[in-house]
């Protein structure tokens, strides 16, 4: 879709104007705890029915819908045959049967990075084909766009409100406690403003703090992001939403965040910060150096893996940790178990999603790969057996926490990505890293594709590190230039990726190491290697 000189499409401008019209009612309609429980229970009872409705009303009317093509290729002649399968086998068993027949999409297929091939069927997905056809374009989320289309997910207030029951029920303070003072410390996108709207609907008050890891006014920030933030600030004033001013707080100097924590604690409230684990670790270190008491502060971890080392470091500082697991396409998928035994153990939001594992049915994916199906008719994306590239261990029941009592009995833990890498909140596809290592760096600095390698490490204190290994045999190179070119290439795919590359640059996440690339037992060089804090390969 063509963009205007300011970097926005006409559809995005129309959506923004529609947002202005509908926002006042959205904010005034408070959601109670009792309503949230009733909503989740109703959706849990309608899981199979909602899935069949999505097939019938959001997939089948479009002859070229990717999932209709896959379902027809699997031998299904219409929605009634799929409904019969689900009725007889049950939802998860029915999804398993669909998987056996080739009804699934990998993250590369769904984002148009590669063709979908199932027997004689071959086609390429356009990401907008997976959008809910009934969703207005009032808000947009964008994926990294690594090595392919940047996935823009259209959201409207109706689809956003569907997630609020889950947000209210997973309040870190628990159902009967007063809500903590909430803040967000990420990158300066519209997400923090949307978070503020949600918080007002759920708890009747705005965020207490709003922080950016990069300077939101620097010229490297894309124009459309700066314009979007100005528009949201205007909305805030017109509608009197009381959103706090965005403050610049780099991970290396989080003084504004520490000042906010101290102020909140003086007021007798509990601070809660939604941020990346790596930024939270920097915050804990800065607090210890400055003598600021951060005990009791909640860290709502998002955007990158929460490993055991990271969680233990944060808890040693007196912080409490909740993790949210999700993807651009699915939004929130799982929330921390109240009685978690492992760092990232989380309950699947079963009223919104179904989950199965690939097992032996998709040879190209590890058996532990998780595949998600969106169930809510108002969810922004229509997905059946969608692989985000993550593996996980699944468990059912037995924890006894309040989420299990609500009906969310499936838990995930040991969540790892096999197709993407995440550090300091930035996710990039391993396929994109290969392109940079194999094509871009040799063309710019000399050598061949086997002279470069990317190594992801978790330091002993839990912080992410990324090494660009350059073989000494290619001669002298400017290490700073290598890092700059690498970040520019990763940031070229989308606005979100561009912002996150600035975070990596400011936090000095990436460095060049001069040594021969490591080889595996067969003597081969893999472009990407990942190590945990104990030095073991992941």
N, C-alpha and C positions, 0 to 999 in steps of 0.2 A: 504494500500500500504506500502511495506516494506521501512524502513528508513535506510540510511547508518549510520555508527558510528557518523558522525557529526550532525545527526538529520535531514537531508534533504533527500527527495526522488529523484530518478533519473529524474522523470518528472519535479520536481522543478528546478533541475540543468539545464536540457535542456531548460526550460522556461527562466531561467536567461541568458543563452547564446543567446537565441533568442531575448531577450530584448536588449542586447548589440548591436545586428545587426540592430534593428529597431528604436532604440531611436533617433539617429541623425535626421532622417526625421520627426519623431513625433514632436520634439522640434522646428524644422525649420518651420513647417507649422503653422503659426500664424492664429488665428481665429479673425475675425473682428466682431464688434457689428452688422453690417448689416447682415453678414453671420449667426450669432447666431439667430437673429430675424427670418430670412428666414427658418432656420432649425426648430425652434419651431413651426412656422406656418405650415410648411409642415407636421410635425409629428402630429399636432393637427388635420389636415385634413385627416390623414390616420389611426386614432386610431382603428376603427373597422377592417379595412383592415389588419393592422399589427397584431391584435389579431388573426384573422383567419389564417394568414400566420404562426404564431407561432404554432397553433394547427396542421396545415397541415404539416409543415416541421420539427418541433422540438419536437412534442409530438407523433403524430400518427405513424411515421416510427418505433418506438420502442414499440413492443407488450407489454412489461412489465413496460412501463412508468407509474408512479403513476397516472398521470392525464388521461392517456388513460384508465386505469382500472376504474377510477371513472366515466369517461364519458360513457364508455360502460355499466357500472352498472346503469347509469342514463337513459339508453335506446337509446343512440346515436350510430349509426352504422358506422359513418365516418365523416370526416371533413366537407363534403358538408351539412350535416344536422345541424351542429353547425353554419356554415356560414349562412344558411337559417334562423336560430333562430335570429342571431345577425342582419341580414338584416331587418327582420320583426319587431323585438322588440326594436332595438337599443342596444348599447353596455351595458350600465349599467342595463337596464331592462333584457337583455339577461343573464348577470351575475347573476342577482337576481333569474332568473328561474333556472339556473344551481345550485345555492346555495340551492334552495328548493329541488332539486333532489339529494343533497348530494355531489356536486362537490365543495369541499373546503378542506383545510388542516389547522389544528391548528399548533402552533409552536412546541408543543410536538410531534405531528404526523410527521411534516416535518423533525424534527431532530432525529427521530428514538427512542424517549423516550418511545413511546407507539405504539401499533398497530393501524392501521386505520381500523375502523369497520363501514361498511355501509350495513345494512341488513345482507345478507349472505356473503358479500364480506369482507375478512380479509387479510391484508398484512402489512408489515412493510417497511417503506421508508428507503432507503440508500441515504444520502444527495447528493451524486454525481449524483443520478438519476435526480435531479432537475436542474443540470447544463445545460447551453446552450451547445449543442454538438459541435457547431462551434467555441467555445472560446478556444484560446490557453492558456496554463498554464504559462503565463509570470509573473504574480504577484498573490499573494494570500492574501486574507483577512480571518481571522478566528474569529468565534464567541467564546463566553465564554465556550461552551461545557458543560454547567451545566446539570448534571443529564442525560447524554446521549452523543450522538456524538457531537464533536466539529465541527461545520459547517465550512468547508474550501471552500471559494468562489473563483473560478478561474477568474482572470481578464486578459485581454490583452489590448494592446494599443488601439485597435479599440473600444472595449466596453467602455474603459475609456474616449475616445474622445467623445463618444455620450453624456456624461454628461457635457462636457465643455460649450456647448451653454447655459445650465441652469446656470452654474457657472458664466459665463461672464455677463449674464443678471441680475443676483442677486447680482452683485458687490455692496457692502455696500455704496460706494460713489455715486452710480447712474450712468447712461449711459454716461453723458457728463462730469463727474468730473474725475480728475486724480485719479488713483487707490491709496489706502492707502499703507503704508509700512506694509507688512503682516508678521506674525510670527505664530508659532504653539507651544503650551505648553501642552503636553499630556504625553504619554509613548513612549519609544524609539523603535517604530516599523517602518516598511517600509512605513507606511501611510504618515508620514511627508515628506518623499522623493518624494512620488507620488504627494503630494500636491504641492511640489516645481515645479515638471514638469508641472502640470496643470497651475500653475500661470504664468510660462514662456510662455506657448502656448497662454494663454488669454491676458496677459499684457506685454509680452516681457521682463520681469525681474524676478529674483529669489525671494524667500522669503528673508526678511531682518533679521529675527531672528529665531532660532530653539532651543527649550528648552525641557528638560526632567524633569518630576516630581520625577523620581527616578534616582539614579546614574547608568548610562548605562553600567558602567564597573564593577559593583559589581558581585561577583560570583553567587549570587542568580538569576541573569538574565540568562535565558536559553541560552545555547551555540548557538542554531540555530538563535536566535535573534541577538546575538553579531556578528556572522558570516555574517548574512544578512546585518547588518549595515556597516560592513567592506566592503562587496561587493558593496553596494550602494555608499559608499564613494569613492571606486575605480572607479566606473562608472562615478561619478561626476568629478573626475580628468581627466579621459580619454576624456570625452565629454565636459569638461569645462562648466559645468552647474552652477558653482558659488554658490552652496548650502552652506549656512553658517554653521559653526562648531556647533555641538550639545553641548549645555551647560547644566550642572546640575543645576536645580533651584527647590528645594523642595517647596511645598506649604507653609510650615512654615517659609521659608526664601527665598522669591522670589527676592532677591536683583538683580540678573542678568537681570530679566525681567524689573524691575524698571529702571535700568541703560539703557536698550534698549529703553524704552519709552522716557526717558529724551533725549537720543541722537536723536531719530527720530523727536521729537518735536523741538529740536534745529535746525534741518535741514529743518524745515518748512513743514513737512509732518504730516499726521494723522496716528497714530499707530492703528493696528488692530491685535487682538490676538485671535486665535482659541483655545478654552480651555473648561474645565468643569466649570459650574457656581460656584461650591464650591471652586475651585482654584481661580476663579476671585474674589470671596468675600475676600479670604485671601490676594489677591493682593491689593484690595482697602484698607483693614485695614493697611497693611504694608506701603502703600503710604501715608496714613494719619499720621502714626507714624513717617515716615522719612521725611515728608514735601515735597514729590514729587508730582508735578501737573500731574494728570492723566486725567484731563478734556478733553473731546472730543475723548478719546480712544474708539475704537470699541471693544466690546467683542462679538465674534462669538461663541455662546453657543452651545455645543454639548455634547453627551455622558450621560446626565442625565437630569431630568425634570427641566425646567426653571419655577419656581413658581413665583407668584406675589410678595411674600416677597423678594425673591432673586433679581428679576428685580428692585424692588424699591430701595433696598440697593445699587445696582450697579449704578443706575441712580442718587441716592443721592450723590455719589462720583464724579458725572460729567461724568460718562461713558455712552456710547450709546450701545445698545444691539440688536444683531440679533440672531435669533435661527434657527438652522438647525435640522430638524427631519428626521430620517431615521433608517434603520435596516441593519444588516450585509447582509441579503439576498437581500434587495431592493436597498441598498445604499441610497442616498438622496431622500427623498419623498416629503418634503415640506420646503419652505423657509419663513421667517418672512414677514408678511404683513407690508408694509410701513406705514399704518395707523392703526396699531394694537390697539385694545381696551383692549385686555387681554394679559398677559405675554407671552404666547406661541402660539398666533394666527399666523397661517402660511398658505401659499397658496400651494395647491397640484400641483405638476408638472404634469399636466394632459396630456402633450405630451408623458410622460414616464409611467404613471400609471393610472389605474382606481381604484375607491374606492366605496365600498358599506358598509352598516352596517348589522350586523347579524339579527337584529330584532327578530322575533319569529321563524325564520327558523332553528336556531341551538340551541336547548334547553340547551346545555352544556355551551353556551357562553352568557354573558350579552348582552342585546339588542343593547347597544351602541358600541359593539366591531367593530372595523374597519377591513375590509378585502381588501387586495391589489391584483391587477392583473398587472403584468409587461407587457407592450405593445411593447416596442422597440425590434425588431428582434435581435439586438446586445446586449441586456441586459444579464448580466452574468447568471441570474437565470430565469427559466421558472416557473412562479407562476400564479395560477388562484385562486382567492378568498382565499388568504393566510392571516391567522391571526397571527400577531406577539405577540398577547397577550395584545394589547393595546385597550383601549376605548377612544373615543373622541366625541366631539360635532362637527357636520358638518353644515356649512352654505354655501349658494350659492349666489354670487354676492352681490352688494350693498356697497362695501368698496370704490370703485373709485380710488384705487391706480394703479400704473403703471403695476403691475403684472396682475391685472384684465384686463387691456387694452391689454395685451399680449395674453390673452385667458385662463389664469389660474384663473378661477372664483370660484372654490371650496376652502373653507377654513376649517382648523381644529383648534380646540383649546380645552383647558382643557384635555390634553392628559395624560392618566394615564395607568399604567400597572396592569393587574389583575393576570398575571402569572409569572411576574418577578419583581425584585426590583433593583433599580439603585441608587447608591450613589458614589460621587467622581469619576464618570466615569466607575464604575464597575457594571456590570449587572449579577445577578445570579437568577436562577429559584427558585421560592418558593418551588417547589418539591425537589430541592437539599437541601434547608435549612431544610426541614422536615427530610430528610435522616440524616443530621448531628445532628439535635436535637434529633431525635428518636433513632438513632443507635449509632453513633460515640461517642457523649458526654457521654451518660449513660455507655457505655462500658469502657470508659477511666476514668471517674470521679465518677461513681456510680449513684444511683438513677434510676428512671424510665423515660420513654419518657415524662410523664406529668410534670416532674420537670424542664423542660427547655422551654424557649420561646424566640422568636426573636422580638424585637420591633424597628421599624424604625421611627425616629423622624426628623422633621425639626426644628432646634433651632430658637429662636426668631430673630436671625440675618441671618437666611436662610441657615445655614450650615447643612449638613447631619450628623446624629448621628445614631449609631446602638448599641442597648443594647442587650446583651445576658443575659436574666433573668434566674437566677439559684435559685431554692427553697432552703432556709436556712436549711430545714429539712434533706438534704443529707449530712450535715456536712461540715467541712472545705474543700475548694478547692483553688488551686493556680490560681488566676484570670488571671495572665499573661499566664499561660499554657493553660487555656481555650481559650483565644483569639488566641494564637498561633495555637492550634489544629484546631480551627474553620477556620482560614485563610488558613492553609495548605490544609484542605479538599476542600475549595472553589477554591483554586488555583491549584488543582491536575488535573483538567479536560482539560486544554489547556494552550498554551503559553500565550495567551492574559490574561486569568484569573490569571495566575501566576504573571504576571507583575502588574496587577491591585491590587492583594492582597498585593504586596509590597507598593503600593501607600497608601492603607488603613493603613498598618502598620506604615509607616512614618508619616502619618497625624493623627494618633491616632483616627481614626473614630470609632473603635469598643471598647466597654468597658463592663465589667461584672457588673451586678446589682443583689444584693441578696435580693430577695423578692419572695413571691409565684406568679406563673404565673397568669395573669388576666383571669377571666372567662367571658363569654358572658351572655346575659340575660337568656339563657337556662341552665346556669351553666356549659357550656362546655369550654374546653381550646382549643383555636386555636393556632397553632404553630407560626403564624406570624401575627403581628399587625402593622399598620402604622398610624402615626399621623402627621397632618399638624402643622404649627408653632403656630396656635391658639389653639392647643390641641384637635381639632376635629379629629375623625377617618376618614381616607380616604378610 
